[in-house]
Amino acid sequence: MVDMNELEAAIQSISATLKKFREDEEVRHTEYLRSRSTDVLRMDRIEAQLAALQVSSASNGGLNSSMQESMHITLLGLDEIITCSEQIEDSAMLEAHRQSEIMV
């Protein structure tokens, strides 16, 4: 037969576990909301900076277009370097894979 004291102790243990779980969940939710709020503020600040940059860019006209062209060329060069680097990594990984197959 089941001892009533054991049953009561098990129920109290489950109740305490559920209470702790709820408290932990509330803390995690509060931290999430705080983090989300920080992210929203950060995005608002970035959007404001972008808008200010666009206004500044529009008001500078021709001077800014040469800077934009220079930036575009620089970015294209960086893209080519990254692509080349990725190709080198891919070929190195392929070669390592081939070597491991030869060893087997």
C-alpha positions as CSV (number, residue, x, y, z in Angstrom):
1,M,0.0,0.0,0.0
2,V,1.2,3.6,-0.8
3,D,2.3,5.5,2.3
4,M,0.4,8.8,2.5
5,N,3.5,10.6,3.8
6,E,5.5,9.5,0.7
7,L,2.7,10.6,-1.6
8,E,2.5,14.0,0.1
9,A,6.3,14.4,-0.1
10,A,6.3,13.6,-3.8
11,I,3.5,16.1,-4.4
12,Q,5.3,18.8,-2.5
13,S,8.5,18.1,-4.5
14,I,6.7,18.3,-7.8
15,S,5.0,21.5,-6.7
16,A,8.4,23.1,-5.7
17,T,9.9,22.0,-9.0
18,L,7.0,23.6,-10.9
19,K,7.3,26.8,-8.9
20,K,11.1,27.0,-9.6
21,F,10.4,26.3,-13.3
22,R,7.9,29.2,-13.5
23,E,10.3,31.6,-11.7
24,D,13.1,30.6,-14.1
25,E,10.8,31.1,-17.0
26,E,9.8,34.6,-15.8
27,V,13.5,35.5,-15.5
28,R,14.3,34.3,-19.0
29,H,11.3,36.1,-20.4
30,T,12.3,39.4,-18.7
31,E,15.8,39.0,-20.0
32,Y,14.5,38.4,-23.5
33,L,12.3,41.5,-23.3
34,R,15.2,43.6,-22.2
35,S,17.4,42.2,-25.0
36,R,14.7,42.8,-27.5
37,S,14.3,46.4,-26.3
38,T,18.0,47.0,-26.7
39,D,18.0,45.5,-30.2
40,V,15.1,47.7,-31.2
41,L,16.8,50.8,-29.9
42,R,20.0,49.8,-31.7
43,M,18.1,49.3,-35.0
44,D,16.4,52.7,-34.6
45,R,19.8,54.4,-34.0
46,I,21.3,52.6,-37.1
47,E,18.3,53.6,-39.2
48,A,18.6,57.3,-38.1
49,Q,22.3,57.2,-38.9
50,L,21.6,55.7,-42.3
51,A,18.9,58.4,-43.0
52,A,21.4,61.1,-42.0
53,L,24.0,59.6,-44.3
54,Q,21.6,59.5,-47.2
55,V,20.7,63.2,-46.7
56,S,24.3,64.1,-46.5
57,S,25.1,62.0,-49.6
58,A,22.3,63.7,-51.5
59,S,23.4,67.2,-50.5
60,N,27.1,66.5,-51.5
61,G,26.1,65.4,-55.0
62,G,29.1,65.1,-57.4
63,L,31.8,65.0,-54.8
64,N,30.1,62.1,-53.1
65,S,29.5,60.2,-56.4
66,S,33.2,59.9,-57.0
67,M,33.6,58.6,-53.4
68,Q,30.8,56.1,-54.0
69,E,32.5,54.9,-57.2
70,S,35.8,54.5,-55.3
71,M,34.0,52.6,-52.6
72,H,32.2,50.4,-55.2
73,I,35.5,49.5,-56.8
74,T,37.1,48.8,-53.4
75,L,34.1,46.5,-52.5
76,L,34.4,44.7,-55.8
77,G,38.0,44.1,-55.1
78,L,37.3,42.8,-51.7
79,D,34.6,40.5,-53.1
80,E,37.1,39.1,-55.6
81,I,39.6,38.5,-52.8
82,I,37.0,36.7,-50.7
83,T,35.8,34.6,-53.6
84,C,39.4,33.6,-54.4
85,S,40.0,32.8,-50.7
86,E,36.9,30.6,-50.6
87,Q,38.0,28.8,-53.7
88,I,41.4,28.1,-52.2
89,E,39.8,26.8,-49.0
90,D,37.5,24.6,-51.0
91,S,40.3,23.1,-53.0
92,A,42.4,22.5,-49.9
93,M,39.4,20.8,-48.2
94,L,38.9,18.7,-51.4
95,E,42.6,17.7,-51.4
96,A,42.5,16.8,-47.7
97,H,39.4,14.6,-48.4
98,R,41.1,12.9,-51.3
99,Q,44.2,12.3,-49.1
100,S,42.0,10.8,-46.3
101,E,40.4,8.4,-48.9
102,I,43.8,7.3,-50.2
103,M,44.8,6.5,-46.6
104,V,41.8,4.2,-46.1
